[in-house]
Amino acid sequence: MAKKKCEVLVINNIAQVGLKRFPAERYAVVKESKDPWAILVRSQDLHKFEFGASLRAVGRAGAGVNNIPVKDLSKRGIPVFNAPGANANAVKELVLAGMLIAARNLGPALDFVSKQKPAPDLDKKIEEGKKQFAGFELPGHTLGVIGLGKVGSLVADSAIRLGMNVLGYDPHITVEAAWSLPSQVKRAGSIDEVLKSSHFVSLHVPLIDKTRHMVNAKNIEHMRPGAVLLNFSREAVVDDDAVKKALASGRLKWYVTDFPSPGLIHAQGVIALPHLGASTGEAEDNSAVMVVDQLRDYLEHGNLQNAVNFPDAQMPREAPFRLAIANANVPDMLGRISHALGKRKINIHNMLNKSRGEMAYTIVDADTPVTGEALKELSDLTGVLAVRYLPVDGH
């Protein structure tokens, strides 16, 4: 009897180069399903989505996961994967474009030319009009980068290569990001220091409670008169009302954003783009491939990489029978798991346990099959959120 395929529900358009990485003999990639094993999504809001009982994982083909109810899924032991860095180059290039558009006044210059009518004196009108769009070059100016992850680091590196001075701030910078950061980047001690010292400020932080309205009416007044603020992070990290007032007063010359909002879309000094950050074929392909590979590794082997709500946890298979256990980060969990298996003579070949905040994850490789009775006892342990049994020939 043929084994039932793992059903993957695809919401939004996901690049085919990624979807083709699901083997057809093992996975059914569908556009409709009431109870899929996994969900792939881009921008669709899933906060009111009815998740079925069979759901094991959610993958976001991009970086931000604000459209996914991560906390609710965490309570069920369901990881939410994303693809950090897959679209980093695309966003970096758009940030550089935004700086150049602002520095050279390209927005109003393009608008000026588009409004000209064909006429014999067109060249004369163009020559007379171009004076009002004179701008400045980037070398020697200071770019402040708030958030030094994959995108922020690439932006900093590119700005240095363009001859700019770079001031960076990130209190939570990872070791990996610190190693990839160019040595010429000067480290700032606060957001205020970045705002005070920079001609351009580029934001690259996730939207969480601490970063909501990170740039606001109080600190935007620290910026240099005529500064440029670039937001390719998330709309709500900037207070729109504060930006509007700063533009009107001349504190800001330009606000370049990838997130048009009703209050700013027609405001003088706003350069609003239609969320183009990851809108390249290369970025969409990279994101799809990355998240599909992570989903497969989890569904087939229980390994976790880039799950926003769980720790990274990968363990090579050394035995034919594997357990993957999502649990609360509480004392003696490993002891209780070991006891439940040991009293049934199930030998543990290898074990890995990782934690992240309130969440923990345990991988157990066993030399003998794990019985249904053992699986039920493990599932019933206080603090256990989900138990998955992954024998080598199963899925």
N, C-alpha and C positions, 0 to 999 in steps of 0.2 A: 504493500500500500504506500502510495506516494506521500511524502511529508507535506504538511500544509506550509505554503509559502509565507514568509514574513511580509505583512502588508505595510507599505510605506505610503502615507498620505502626503501628497505634494500640494501645498497651498502657495499661490503666486507662481510666477514663472521662474523655474530653477534651471540653470544651464544644463543642457543635455550632456555635456562632457562630464559633468558630475554624476547625473542620474544613471549614465551607462556603466558606472562603476559598481552598481548593484547587480550581481550575477542573476540572470533571468531564471535560472533553475532554482534559486533559493529565495528571491524577493519578487513581490508583486508591487510595482510602482503605480499608484492609482491617484485619480483626482477626486474621487468620492469614496468615503468609507465612514461607517458609523463607529467602528471600533478598531482602528489601526494599531499596529505595534509601535510605529514611529511616525512622527510628523516632521516634514520639512517646510519651512516658512521663510519668507523675507520680511515684508512690511505689514502683512495682515494682522489686525488686532485680535488677539486670542483671549482677551480677558473675560469674554462672555462665551467662549467656546466650550462645548460640552465634551470633556475628555472621557473616553471609554475606559472600561476596566482593564483592557489588554495593553494599554499604553505603557511603553517602557522607556521612551526617550523622545525628546524634541530637539531638532536641529535648526538653528537660525543661520541662513546663508548670508552672513554679515557680522558686524561686531556688536551693535546695540541690541539689547533684549527688552527694551521698555514695552514692547508690544506683546510680551509673554508673561503670564502670571507665575513668575519664578517661585515665589514663596509658597503658593498653593501646590505647585508640582513638587517642591522640596518635601512637603509634608507627606507625600505619597512615595518618596524615595525615587523620584523620576529626575534624571539629570537633564539640564538644558545646555546644549552645546552651541558655541558660536564659532566664528572664524576670524579671530583677531589677527590683524596684519595682512589678511588676504587682499584687502582693498587699499592698503597703506600707500602704495605708490600712486594710485589714482587720486586719492585725497591730497597727497603731497603736491602733485602737479596742479591741482585746482587751487590750493593755497597760494602757490607761487603765481599762478595766473591772477588771483585776486589781488596780490600785492602789486603786480604790474599794472593791472587795470586802475587801481587807486593812484599809484605813483605817477602814471602818465595820463590820468584823466580820460581814459579810453571810453568810459561809458558815455559821458556827454559829447565827446568828440564823434563817436559813431552816430549818436543821435543828431548832431549838427549836420553831418554829411547826408544822412538819410532823408533829411527834410529839404535838401536842396533840389531845385528843379533844373532839368537840362536847359542850358542857355549858353550863348556865346561867351558870356563873362563868368562862367562857372569857375575857371581857374583863379580869376581875380578874387571872387568871393571866398574861395577856399583859403587862399593866401592871407586874406584880411582876417578871416575868422579863426585861423589856427592859433593865433597869439593867445587867445583866452584859455587854451588847453595846455599851455606849457607846463610840464611837470618836472620831476627830478629823478635822478638815477639811484639805484639801491645801494651801491658800495658806500661804506662809511656810516650808513644808518644802522640803528639798533633794532633788532627783532627780538621781542620777548615771547617766549614759548611757555605756555602754562599747560603742563601735562607732557611728560617725556617718555611716553610709550612708543610703540612702533611708528605711528604717524608723526608724533612730535619730534622724535629723533631724526627721521628722514627730512623733515622740514628744516630742522636746525642745521643738519649737514649740508643741505642744498643752499641755504642762506649763506653759510660760511663760504661755500664755493663761489657764490656771487659777490663776495667781498663785504658782506655785512658782519656786524658784530652781533653776537647772539647771547641773550640772557635767558636762562632756563629756570623753571621752578616746578618741582614735583616732590612733595614730602613723602610720597609712597613709591618712589622709583624702585623697580626691581633690579636685582643684580645683573640680569641679562641686559636690561635696558641701559644700565650704567656703563656696562662694557662697550655697548654699541654707540654710545654718545661721543661725539667728537671732543677731543681734549680742549679745543678752543672755546667751548661753551662755558660761559661764566655762570656759576650757580648763584641764584638769588635766594634770599632767606624768607621771602614772603610774596604774596600776590601783589601787595602794595608796592614793593620794591620794583617789581616788573612793570607795573602800570606807570610809575613815576619816571622810569629810566628809558622807556622804549618809544621809538617812533611808530613801530608796528607792534601789535600784540595779537598773537594767534592762540586760540583756545583748542585744547585737545584732551578733554576730560570726559568721563562718562557722566550721565545724568543720574545722580543719586541725591539724597536729601542734603548732603553737605555741599554739593556743587550747584544746587538750584539757586538761580540769581547770584551766582558767584561774582559776576560783575554787576554792580548795583549803583543806586543813586549816591551812596556814600563814597565808594572807592573809585568810581569813574572820574570823580573830580581830581583825582591824583594824576590823571594822565596828562601828558604834554599837550599844550594847545596845538590843534591841527593834527593830532595822532590818528592812526588808522586801526580800527578794531576788526579782527577777522574771526568769525565764528563758523567753523566747519565741524563742530562737536555735536551739540544738541541745542535746539531753540531756547529751552528754558534755563540754560546756564547764564543767560544774559537777561536782564530786566529791560523789556522793550521801552517802557516809559522813561527810564534813566537814559537810554541811548538816544531817544527822541529829543530830550532836553539838552543832552550834551552836543548833539548835532546842531541844534538851534543856536546854542551859545558859542559855537566854534571850538569847544573843547575837543570834539571829534570832527575830523574833516570827512571821513568816510566810515561807514559800517558795512563790511562785506560779509554776507551771510548766505548759507546754503539752505536756510529755513525761512521762507517768506511768511510773514505774519500779517494779519489784518491791520494792526496798528502802525506798521512800518512800511508796508509794500509801496506806497507812493510818497514816502517822506523824502525830503531833500537830503542828499548825502547817503542814501541807502542803495547799495548794490546787492540786489537779491537774486539768487540763482535758484532754479527749481529742483533742489535736492540732487545735485549732479555728482556728489562726492564719489560714489561707487559706480557711477553709470558709465562704465567702459566694459567692452567685451572681455578684456583680460581680467578685470576685477571680478566680474560675475562668474567667469570660469574658475578663477582661483578660489573664490568663496565656496562654490558648489563642490569642487573636488575636495577641499579641506574638510568641510562639514560632513560630506558623505563618508569619507574615510574614517572620520572619528565615530560616526554612528555605527558603521560596520564593525569596527574594532570593539565597540561596547556591546553591541547586540550579539556578536559571535564569541567574544573572549572576555567580556566584562571589564575591559580596560577603559580608563577615563583619561581624556586629554582635552583641555579647553572646555570643561563644563563649568559654567559660571556659578553654580551652586554646590559643587562638590570639589574635593581635592583632586589633583592629578594623581592617578594610580595606575601604573602599568607593571605587569608581572609576566614574564615569558612562561608559557605552559611547560610544565615538567611532569605532569601526570594527566591521565585521560579524563578525570572528573573534576569539574570546577564549580565552585559556589561564588556568587557575587552578592554581597550583602550590604545594603544601604541602611545605616543606623544612626541614631542620635549619638553625639560624642559624650558618652557617659562612662563611668568607671566599670571595670571588670567585664566589659563586653566580650573581649577576646577570651577570657576565661570561661564565660558561659557558652560561647560558641564551641570552644574546644571540648568542654564537658559534654555537650549535646552530641557531638560526633564520637568522642572517645568511648562513651558508655555503650555505643552501638558497634564498637570495634571498627570504626571507620578511621583509617590512619591518615593523618594530615602530612602530606608530602612537603608542602610549602605554604606559607601564609604571609600576606601583606596587609597592613592596616595603616590608613592615612586619615588625617582629620583636617578640617577647615572650619574654624568657628564652631558652630553648634552641630555641624554635619560631620559624619565619619563614613568610611567605606572600607570594607574588608573583602579581600580575595583569598579564597582557600582552594588549593589543589589537593585532591584526595586520590589515594591509590586504588580505592574500591568505590563502587557505585554508592551514591547517597540515597537512602531509602525515603519513601514518601513520609514515613513516620518522623524521620529526622528533619525533613524539610518543614513539616508542620510545627515541630517543636521550635525550630529556629525562627519561623515566622511569628510564633506566639510570644517570643521573648520580649520583655518590656524594652522599648527603645528601638526595636527593629522596625524599619519602615518598608523594606522590600527584600525578598530573597529570590535570586534567580539561579537555576541549576543549568549548567552549560557543559554537558559531556561533549567530548570531541566530535562525535558524529551527530550531535543535536543542534538545535537553534531555537 
